[in-house]
Amino acid sequence: RGPGAPRFPNMWKFKRLWASLCGLAAPFAAALALASPAVAKPPIWIVRDGDSEVVLFGSIHVLPPGLKWRPAALDKALTRADDLWFELPIDPASEVETAQIAAAKGYLPQGQSLAALLAPATQARLAKACQALDVDPRLIDRLEPWFAEVVLASAQFRDQGAYADAGVEKTLAASAPASAQRRAFETPAQQIEMFDAAPRAAQIASLEESLVELDSDPHAYEHLLAAWMRGDVRALDREALAPLRKAAPDIYERLVTARNAAWTRTLDARLKGRGRTVVVVGVGHLIGPGGVPARLRALGYSVQGP
């Protein structure tokens, strides 16, 4: 897959959520797809004040087709929503823009190579991952560490049969009522900048941890998906957020903490108005004491949820 191909997973811990897909076996995906809708309980929060309501749904951006994940409360909220917010605009033009900016910024300067930036053990793990995922090592060697990680993530999804087209955002953008105005917290350029501006050492630490995880935790995505389906926010934090906080705190600050704070300011302003809003963002942005629901609760809003 070429360097402009991935659509960026834009949330919490990219490798935990999207790159560690080695353990997603077909029988597991089929079992979930056939599960009763009553079994699926992905986490949802409802925020209210006197004349406004915001429903927060924690998504996984890439899913196996056929998975029965939609909670009835989300569908009910969508039928009444005045506006529907995503992290990025969900449309073909934005996807093309994201890929173009990433391709422009994701290459190392001429004469540099990714392998030269990595310790010998990490070089060996990278070569092993490229072989397992059928990724051209010559392509990877030309990429910035952050972009190499995203390309590997996309290859893992393809390898395991999980797709953005089956993910929460694409599904809801296509099926939500047209009366709900589509809005986004960020632009493609802002998202790429969060990756590209991260310190090189932090990018390398993040890539190294992902490669280690490929060997040590081949069932990471399976565990995370199961936790999401049952609404287990503690397990979600353990599987996705905690590794990034430990391995690359600078990237965690950029990708999680700072964005949560910015989105909370936007939703605070929205709640000061009137109407009904549905927000669909990566579930890692909604859990824990630094998540958006906790931040809105601290501002004095009524927040129901896990």
Order of alpha helices (4+ residues) and beta strands (2+ residues): alpha-beta-beta-alpha-beta-alpha-alpha-alpha-alpha-alpha-alpha-beta-alpha-alpha-alpha-alpha-alpha-alpha-alpha-beta-alpha-beta
